[in-house]
C-alpha cells in the first residue's frame, strides 16, 4: 500500500494510562491498514521505557500494556468512530518510527487482536 493512500489520524501527545505506569502516547492510527482477512486498523503508540538500551519496562509488562491499550483506548476509539473492525493491530515502539520504514535501533512490540464487545483476544498468525 502506498503511503499516499493511507487514512491516518495523528496522535495528540496525550498520555495514556497503562498497567506498567510507563509513559505512553498515541503516535497514529492507520484506519485502512490491511490484516490477513481484510481491513484491520493499526493503532501505533510510543513508549520510550521499552527501549532495549536504558529502558525500564520488560517485555512481559509491555505485553500487559498492549492488552490494556486495546481494551481501553482502542475499543473506545472504534466506538467513537462507529468502526466495528473485528481485527486490530496494536503496537508500541520506544520512538516514533515512520510507517513502513525499518529502524533496526527501535524496540517495537506488535499484537493482533480480535474484538468481541469490550474484550480483546490475541490472534496468532
N, C-alpha and C positions, 0 to 999 in steps of 0.2 A: 504494500500500500504506500503510495507516495505521501510525503509529509504534507503537501499542499491540500490533500483531500481529507485530512483528519479533522474531526469535530472535537476541539479541545476547550475545556474550561480550566483556566489557570487558578491555582490556589491563591489565597489572600494573605498568607503568613500567620493566620490564627493558630495558636497552639491547640492541639487535640489531646485530651487526656487518654492515657493508656495504662494498663496494669503495672508496667515496669517503672513508670514515673519519668521515663525519658522524654525529652522534648521532641515532639513530632508535629510536622506541618504538612499540609497538602501541597504537593508540587503541581499536580494537574490531574484532570480526568479526561481520558480519551474515550468519548462516547461510542464511536463507531469502530472500535477495535474488534477484530475477529478472533473468536475462540475456535475450538475444534469442531463445534457443531453450529456455528453461526455467530451473530453479534454477542460480544461479551465486553461490557465497559471495563476499562482499565483504570483503576484508582492508584495513583503513584504518590507516595509520601516520602518526605525527607526526615531521617532520624540519625543525626550525627553520632549519637552514642553507640551505634553498632559498628563503627569503624574497626577494621582489623588491627590497625595500629593506633593505640591510645583509646579505643572505645571501652565503655564500661558496662555495656549490656550484652549478655550472652545470646547465642542463637536461640536457646530454649526460651528465654524471656521475650525475645523478639518474635518468636513464633506465637506466643500467647498474645502479644500485642497485635499481630496480624488478624487473629480471630476477633479480638475486641474491636479493631478498626472496622472490620466487616460488619459485625453485629450492631455497632452503634452508628458510626459515620456513614458507611456505605448504604446500609438499608434505609436510613433516614433520608439520605440524598436521593436515592432512587425513588422513594415515596414522594418527595417534594417535586421531582421532575415527572412523575407519572410514568416512570420507566419500570417495567416488570421483567427486567432481564433475569433469566433463570440461571445465568452463569456470570460471574465477575472475576476479574484478575486483580489482586491486591499486591502491591509491592512497597517495600521500604528500602531506601538507599542512604548511605551516610553522606551523600552530597547530591545535588541536582545533576542528573545525567540526561542529556538530550535523548528523546525517544528514538530508538533505532540506532543509536551510536554506542559503540563499545568503549568502555572505560575500565581497563584492567586494574586500575588502582582503587576503584569504587567497591565497597561492600554492598551487595544487594541481595535481598531475600524476596521470593515470589511465592504466592499461593493462589490457587484457583479454587473458588467456592461456588457451590450451588446454593440457592437461596430458597427457603421454604418458610414463609411467614417472617418471623423475627430471628430465624436461626440460619447461620452459615455453616455449611458442611464442606469439608475439604474434598476436592475431587482430585483423583490421581490419574494422570495421563501418561 
